[in-house]
Amino acid sequence: MAKITKVIGAILSFIGSIIILYTFFVYLNSSAHLNYNVAKQPSIIEADFAYPFIVGFIALIFGILFVNDKVLGEKH
């Protein structure tokens, strides 16, 4: 069981990091961050990029916890 949690953790870590990087670069290329929208520059929350960041961070955190797997590794 400990090996499958490491595989699931690696998959979650990879997916979480891809989601975070993709969302970050899309935010940097959006009208919320570029200079031609000087009148109103919304934040990440106002530009509706907060939800993907949160999902990515949760997936990354659970992935790291599953990869470490110290609790399950000591019990078995």
N, C-alpha and C positions, 0 to 999 in steps of 0.2 A: 504494500500500500504506500510505502514511503517513496518508491520510485515514481509512481503515477502522480503523486502530488508535486514532485519536482518537475515533471513534464508539463503539468497543468500550470504551475507557477511560471515556467519559462515562456509558455504561450501567452499567459496573461501579461507578463512583463513586456514581451515584445509588442503585443497589441496595444497596451497602455502607452508605451513610449511612442509608437507610431501615431496614435490618436493625438497625443500632446504635441508632437512635432508638426503634424499636419495642421492642427487647429492654430498653432502659433504662427506658422507661415501664412496661412490663409488670413489671419487677423492682420499680419503685417502688410499684406497686399490688398486689404480691403479699404473702402473709403473712410473707415473710422480712423485709420492711422496715416494715410497719405496726406501730403501737403495741400492738395487741391481742395480739401474739405476743411478749410481753416475756420470757417464760421462756427461750425459745430463739430467737435471731435469727441465722439462718444467713447466711453471707457469700454473695457471688455464686457462688462455686465450689460451696458446699454446696447452694445452691438450684437448681443445674443451669442457670444462665444464662451460664456461661463459654463454652460451645461456640458459641452464636450470636454472642456478642461477638467471639470469635476469627475466625469466618467473616466477619463484617461488616468487621472491621479488615483482613483479608487482601484482601477484595474492594475495599475502599477504597484500600488501598496499591497494588494492581495497577492499579486504575482511574486513580489519579493518575500512576503511571509511564507508562501507555499514553497518557494525555492529553498529558503533557510531550513524549514521543516525540523527544527530542533526538538520540539515537543513530541511529535510523532516518532522521530528517530530514536529517542530515548525510551519510549514505552515498548517498542517492538524489539 
